[in-house]
Amino acid sequence: MSDAQGGIPDSASRMFTRNEIMEKSRELAELIRGSEEAQIFKQAEQQIQGHQRVQSLIAQMKKKQKEIVAFESMRNQEMVSRIEKEIDELQAEIDAIPLVTEYQQSQADMNYLLQFVMSAIQDTVSQKINVESGKEAPPSRCD
């Protein structure tokens, strides 16, 4: 398509460079970063990082996971099973902390927002281009 004088293509058919696309993706990332979901997630993450009990439990779990690796290499399944049970107990204790539940919900909300954005981009592109074959979709109407 071109303007009335038959010259420069209009914005609907304009070609974009990779750099322009990357710039638009950075703009989109800034919009997402400034979203309510992202702000809540960042706040929840900071609270988790500053929560002594949660950090202590996480450190204990990491230590136990290293112990499992060691006992697996020694083929001591009895100790592996015992330590796995201890890890499950630590995980249950972590999950019982309300702040952790809030953090997990904020993670889920953030993931939903990112999936929503990806789907919106995919749907918008798919309306214009047949992504499967790389061919342009037929026009929705003839003018």
Residue pairs with C-beta under 8 A, 6 or more apart in sequence:
1 9
1 10
1 12
1 13
2 8
2 9
2 10
3 9
3 10
9 15
28 117
32 38
32 113
32 114
32 117
35 113
37 106
37 109
37 110
37 112
37 113
38 110
38 113
40 106
40 109
41 106
41 107
41 109
41 110
43 106
44 99
44 102
44 103
44 106
44 107
45 103
45 106
47 99
47 102
47 103
48 54
48 99
48 100
48 103
49 55
51 97
51 99
53 97
54 94
54 97
54 99
54 100
57 90
57 93
57 94
58 94
60 90
61 87
61 90
61 91
61 94
64 83
64 86
64 87
64 90
65 87
67 79
67 83
68 80
68 83
68 84
68 87
71 79
71 80
71 83
72 80
94 100
95 101
122 131
125 131
126 137
127 137
128 136
128 137
129 135
129 136
129 137
130 136
130 137
